[in-house]
């Protein structure tokens, strides 16, 4: 399958993950650390059958294994930093900053992987990122231009860079290691990193309360993790057969899919999720989608 299709499928799948995350946070879990703790435990446990199925990693170079490990650690850091900031900031102010990660991927790939990007490819990446930011952003009081500043901003830039670095390292690992094995190593160390950064008495207590008192909600956590697994596998498959800079840029179209899902759910299942949009907001989001589609088309066309 073409790398662009894999990357867009990954973005669509991760859009579903974002919808489930929003449902978990709005309706089930008020403690971000408890959410991360449960997902971290599930991530580590899910890796076990994959490790048993392909136990041998001795034939790979230290560079490839370190890249796969580093990819998982940096992605775990990116996730944890984003969730930590979301404890203090609105999603609509925080998410746009994290959408800049394809720029870091493109720079790293151009410098270290000799991915030669022409002016139109660079322009396409910036248009896609700008569209994703515009689609994610909402004006908020107390922030310049609707975006947050201060320590939260720099933490989110660090999260964005960590996410970009994770994609870059994943591409290096895929030069030697199979997609399934890179995926397994990545997921395991994402889980470990998330557990290290989220474990606390409050998180463990909150997780235990959900398991003991609200077990009917556990399938939502399982669905969140399984859908995220599919999205990650598709993303690594795109990296394996195509340029990491282009695949990362197309994966940044996730906000477009989130918006389409929210509109569909607002019309078809308003009790599950509902968002009221003004005419001005719809116009802005339409322009953002046009930017994303145009940038995607130009990037795929090369």
N, C-alpha and C positions, 0 to 999 in steps of 0.2 A: 504494500500500500504506500502511496506517496506520502512523504514526510509532512507536507502541508495539511493533508487530510487527517493524519494522525494527531498533529498539533491542535487542529481545530476541534477534533473529537475530544481531546484531552480538556480543552477549554470548556466545552459544553458539559462534560462530566464534572469538572471542578465547579461549574456553576451550580450543579445540583448539590454538591458538597456545601457550598455557601448557603444555599436555601435551607438545608438541613441544620447547618450550624446556627443560622438565625432562629430557626424553630427551637433548637435546644436552648439557646441563650434566652430567648423571649419567654418560653413556656415551661422549661424544665429545670435549667440550671442557672442560678444567679451568681455562682462562684466560678470565675474563669479557671482558677487553679484546679478545682474539682473536675471540670470538663477536660482540661489538659491531662490531668492525672489518669482519668479513665481511658482516654484515647491513647495515652502513652503505654499503659498496661496492655491494652488490646493490640497495639502495634507490635510490641515485643512478642506477645503470645502468638500472633498470626504468623510471625516469621519462622517459628519452630518447624512446621511441616516443610517449608521451603528449604530450610537448612538441612533437614534430614534427607530430603529428596536429592539435593545436590551438595553433599558434604565436603567435596574436595575443592579447596582454593589454593593448594600448594603450587600449582603449575603457573601461577600468575606472578608478575613482577611486583616488587614492593611499591613501585610507583603507581601501578594500576590499583592495587589494593588500598593504598593510602588515599588515592583520589576518590574511590568509592566510599571509603570511611568518611573522608572529609566532606563529601557531598551530603551524606546523611547528617553529620554534625551541624553543618552550616544551615541546612534546611530546617533542622530542629530549632536552631537559634532564631532563625527568621520567624518561624511560627510562634515561638514563645514570646519574642519581643513584640510582635504584632498583637497578640492576645493581651500582653501586659499593658500596652498602651491603650487598648480598647477598654480596659477597666476604668480609665480616666477620661477618654475622649470619645466623641461620637463617631460611629462607624463612617458616616458620610464625610467626616473631616480627616479620618485616619487612612482610609482605604486608598484615596488617590495617590498618596505618597508612595505606597508600596507598589503601585503600578509602573514605577520607573525602572524596575529591575531589568527589562530587556536591554536598556541602554548599557548597563554594566556588563551584561553578557556579551553584547556586540563589541564593546571595547576590549574585553578580555580575549574574545575569540579572534579579533583582528590582530592583537599584539602577540598572542602566544600560540594560536592555532593556524595562523596564516589564512584565515577566512577573508578573502578579498571582497570587500563590500564597495560597490560603486556608489556614486552620489545618489542615485535613485533608490538603492536599497537602504542607505542611511535615512533618506527622506521618508521612505515608507515606514521604517521603524519608529521614527519620531512622530509621524502622523498617527500610527496605531496607538502609541503610548499616550499622545495628547488626547485622542478620542476616548481612550479608557479612563484617563483622569477626568475629562469633562463629564463622562457618563457616570462616574462614581461620586463626583463632588456635588455638594449642596452648600449654599451660602450659610454661614453660621456666625452669630454675633461674637465679637471679641477676637476675631482672627482676620488677618490681612487677606483681602480678596476671598474670604471664605475658607482659607486654609489655615491650619494650626501652625504656630511657631513655638519656639522654646525647646525644652528638653525632649518633649514628645516627638517633635519634628525630627530631631537628630537621631533618636532611637528608631524611628520609622525608616529613615534613610539607611541606617545600619542594617535594619531588617531587609530592606530592598537589596542592598549590596550583598548580604548573606544569601538571599535567594538567588541572585544572579551568579554568585560564586558557586553555589551548589549545582546549578545547571552546567556551568563551565567544567567543574570537576567531574560531574557525571559523564560528560562527553569524553573526557580524557580516559576515564575508566572503561568506557564502552569500546575503546580501541582494542582492548584485550579480553575483557570479561563479557560474558553473555548478558543480554538484557535482563533475563530473569535473576541472575546472580547479583548484578548491580542493583537491581530493584530490591532484592532481599537485604543486601548489606545496607542500602540507603534507608529502607524502612526500619530496620533494627536500630540503627543509630539515631534516626529521628525519634523513635520511641524512647531510647535511653536518654537523649538530650532533653526531651520534653519532660521526662520523669525527674531528671536532676533539677531542672529549672522550676518545676511546679510542685514538687513534693513538700508538704508542710502539714502540720496537724490539722489546719483548717481544710486543706484539700482532701486529706485522707478521710476526715470526718464527713465532709460533704459527699464524697464518693460513696462512702459506706452507707450514708442515709439514703442515697438513691438506690443502691443495690438492695438494701433491707426494706425500705418503706415504699419505694416506687419501682419495683422490678419491671412493671409493664412498659416502662420507658426505655429499658435497656436495648430493645430492638432498634431504637433510633440511633443509639451510639454505634451499634453494630453496622447499621446501614451506612452511617457516616463514614466509618472506617473502610468498609468494603468498597463503597463508591470512590473514596479517595485512593484506594489501592488501584482500581481500574484506571483512574485519571493519571496516576503516577506511572503506571506501566505504559499507557499510551504515549505519555510525554517522553519517557526514555526510549521507546521504540522510534519516536520521531527524531530524537537526538542521534540514534544509532544509524539511521539511513539518510539523514539530511544535515544541513548546517545548523549548529546550535543557536546561532544568532537569529536566524529566521524562524526556527521552531519556537524559541522563547518569545519572540515578538507576536507570533500568532497565538500562543498560549495566553498572552496578555489580553486577548479579546474576551476573557471570561466575564467582565462586567456587562458586555452586550447580551450574553446568554442569561445572566442573572436578571437583567432588566426584562427580557422577554418572558422568563419564567414567572417573575413577579406579576407582570401584566396578565398572563394567562391564569395564574392562581387567583388574582384579584377578581377576575371575571367568573372563573369556574368553581373556585373553592375559597370564597372570602373568609370563611371561618378559620381556615388554616393559615392564610396570609392575605393581607389586604394593604394596598398602598394607594392613597389618593394623589393624583398628579394634576397640577394646574396646566393650563394651555401653554404657559411659558416654559414650564419644566419639560413638557412633552416636546416642545420645539427644540430645546437644548439637547435633549436626549436623541432626537431624530438626527440632528446635525452631527452629534458624536458618533452615532451608528454609521452614518454616511462616511465619516472620516475613517472609521475602523474598516469598513468594507472596501473603501477605495485603497487604503494602505495595504490591506491584505491582498487585494487583487494585483496591485503593482508589485508587491514583494514576491508573490508566487510566480508571476509572469517573468520575474528576473529582469 
